[in-house]
Amino acid sequence: MDIQFKKGVLDLCVLSLLKKSDCYGYELVNKISNYIIISEGTIYPLLKKITGDGLVKTYLKESNEGPPRKYYTLTERGHEAADRMEKEWMDFSNKVNDLLRGE
C-alpha cells in the first residue's frame, strides 16, 4: 500500500483505537499492524504530534514486564476529533466505493 495513503489515515486509526481504550505506543503498533503494515517509527512521531495538538494526554502505568509504560488517552478535544474524522472517513469511503462500483 502506498505510504502516503497510509499516513493520511493513521491519525484516524490511532484516535479510533484510543476511543476504545487507553494504549501504550507499541500496543498501538501491534493493533494497527493486524490490519495494515506499519512500523514503530511511524507511530511515535504521530503520537508526539497529536499530544502537542491537545488530542491526547499521557500517563505512566507500572508494567509487569519492565519499566512503567507511557499510556495515551484521548482528551475531550480528542474524542471530538475522532468522532468528526470517523464521520468524514465513512462519508468519503462510501463515495469512493460508489464511484468504483460505477453507481
C-alpha positions as CSV (number, residue, x, y, z in Angstrom):
1,M,0.0,0.0,0.0
2,D,1.2,3.5,-0.8
3,I,3.0,5.1,2.2
4,Q,1.3,8.5,1.7
5,F,-2.1,6.8,1.6
6,K,-1.4,5.1,5.0
7,K,-0.1,8.3,6.5
8,G,-3.3,10.0,5.7
9,V,-5.4,7.6,7.8
10,L,-3.1,6.8,10.7
11,D,-4.3,9.7,12.8
12,L,-7.8,8.3,12.4
13,C,-6.7,4.7,13.2
14,V,-4.9,5.9,16.4
15,L,-7.7,8.1,17.6
16,S,-10.3,5.4,16.9
17,L,-8.3,2.8,18.9
18,L,-7.9,5.3,21.8
19,K,-11.6,5.9,21.8
20,K,-12.0,2.2,22.8
21,S,-9.2,2.1,25.4
22,D,-6.0,3.7,26.5
23,C,-2.9,2.2,24.9
24,Y,0.8,2.5,25.0
25,G,2.8,3.1,21.8
26,Y,3.9,-0.4,21.0
27,E,0.4,-1.7,21.7
28,L,-1.0,0.7,19.1
29,V,1.6,-0.5,16.6
30,N,0.5,-4.1,17.2
31,K,-3.2,-3.4,16.9
32,I,-2.9,-1.4,13.7
33,S,-0.5,-4.0,12.3
34,N,-3.2,-6.5,12.5
35,Y,-4.8,-4.6,9.6
36,I,-2.1,-2.6,7.8
37,I,1.7,-2.9,7.8
38,I,3.3,-0.1,9.8
39,S,6.4,0.4,11.9
40,E,7.1,1.8,15.3
41,G,8.9,4.7,13.7
42,T,5.6,5.8,12.1
43,I,3.6,5.8,15.3
44,Y,5.8,7.7,17.8
45,P,6.1,10.9,15.8
46,L,2.3,10.8,15.2
47,L,1.7,10.4,19.0
48,K,4.0,13.3,19.7
49,K,2.1,15.4,17.2
50,I,-1.4,14.6,18.4
51,T,-0.2,15.1,22.0
52,G,1.1,18.5,21.1
53,D,-2.3,19.2,19.4
54,G,-4.1,18.5,22.6
55,L,-5.9,15.4,21.3
56,V,-4.3,13.0,23.7
57,K,-2.6,13.2,27.1
58,T,-0.2,10.6,28.7
59,Y,0.3,8.9,32.0
60,L,2.7,6.3,33.3
61,K,1.4,2.9,34.4
62,E,3.5,0.2,36.0
63,S,4.3,-2.9,33.9
64,N,5.0,-6.5,35.0
65,E,7.4,-6.7,32.1
66,G,9.8,-3.9,32.8
67,P,9.7,-0.2,33.4
68,P,6.5,1.8,33.6
69,R,4.7,2.3,30.2
70,K,3.5,5.6,28.8
71,Y,-0.1,5.3,28.1
72,Y,-2.1,7.6,25.7
73,T,-5.7,8.6,26.4
74,L,-8.0,10.9,24.5
75,T,-8.8,14.3,25.8
76,E,-12.3,15.8,25.3
77,R,-10.9,17.5,22.2
78,G,-9.5,14.1,21.0
79,H,-12.9,12.5,21.3
80,E,-14.5,15.3,19.3
81,A,-11.7,15.0,16.6
82,A,-12.1,11.2,16.5
83,D,-15.9,11.4,16.0
84,R,-15.5,14.0,13.3
85,M,-12.8,12.1,11.5
86,E,-14.7,8.8,11.6
87,K,-17.7,10.5,10.1
88,E,-15.6,12.2,7.4
89,W,-13.9,8.9,6.6
90,M,-17.2,7.0,6.3
91,D,-18.7,9.6,4.0
92,F,-15.6,9.7,1.9
93,S,-15.1,6.0,1.7
94,N,-18.7,5.4,0.8
95,K,-18.5,7.9,-2.1
96,V,-15.3,6.3,-3.3
97,N,-16.8,2.9,-3.2
98,D,-19.8,4.2,-5.1
99,L,-17.5,5.6,-7.7
100,L,-15.6,2.3,-8.0
101,R,-18.8,0.4,-8.5
102,G,-19.9,2.9,-11.1
103,E,-23.0,4.0,-9.2
